[in-house]
Amino acid sequence: MDPNPPPTRRALSRIFALAAFAAVVLLAAATVRSAPEGTFARLRDANPLLLAAGFTAYAIALLFRGLRLTLLLPAESAIGTLRAWSLSAASLLLVQVLPFRGGEVATWAAIRAELGAGWLRSGAVFFAAKLVDTAVLVLAGLAGFAAALAGGRSLGPGLARDGAAAATAFAVTAVAAVAGAAILLLAPRLAGGSAARIAARLPEGSRRGRFARELSGALGIARERPRRYLAAVGAAATFSALQIAAASLMLLGLGIAVSPGGVAVALFSSALVSSTVPSPVGNFGPTESGFAAGLALAGVPLHVGLVAAGILHLLSTLSAGVAAIPFFVRHGTAALRR
């Protein structure tokens, strides 16, 4: 992970991202423009109490995301849960508003500022947290898809009538979820051991050797304190469950009823698209497109899903921004003092 890539690479990545983002925006605009009459009328009938409940549930979910970070930190880098809460909220906010995936580098820098550690230690912590978050997100998406298949509500008319195809797809998805759970439990332990062996072979003062040792230390929780690591995975899973609950409440506030499994699939689809299609406006655009595509599997029309996804994205960004205030105040004040 190079925080300062060559100018040529940065320029090419931005050109690609602009082209991809323009395509997504044009597709979304064309879809909204051709939307049937009354698509946006549901906004007038939105339930503010349910929207507020979803907003609050998302802020609480970020608390468990912060707990996940504290459980993954080595003892010498430990911070309080409330500090980790604001740091996790700040990292999500940065990812959602900084262009061209710049939020990833900014999150790395935010972890460094909060821990008071070097770039290598902060990068190792960032990698460990990212590994757990990605694994849990994939598992949540697979579990949601399996639940949707079991219910037969999110398959579309053709597959919903084909019981054999639905049963086969459910079995394959369930096996994939079990395999994913096993990988989640074993991957950090194996990666940490591999990093330790690689570090032992590299020169003592080399940057690669230092990074391998830092990575081994960051993943050491999985090897040396497995119960603490399982608690971190549980905290990440709780965040995912609360995120699904928050999105479900917001959708209900907009008059859209979707099963938790369908919401999990939509969130996974949203994360997949936003992580592969960079945007010059944070992850706005790809996130909505992916979420609307996931909702379409649950039978929500694409034009309705796009509007709902945009509202949910704005509310979740605002919720993360409120929870991130302590982090920005703390480090903004420190910067002014310097």
Helices and strands as residue ranges (DSSP letters): H 7-33, G 39-45, H 48-72, G 75-77, H 81-97, H 102-115, H 119-151, H 156-161, H 163-201, H 207-218, H 220-224, H 226-253, H 260-276, H 286-297, H 302-323, H 325-337
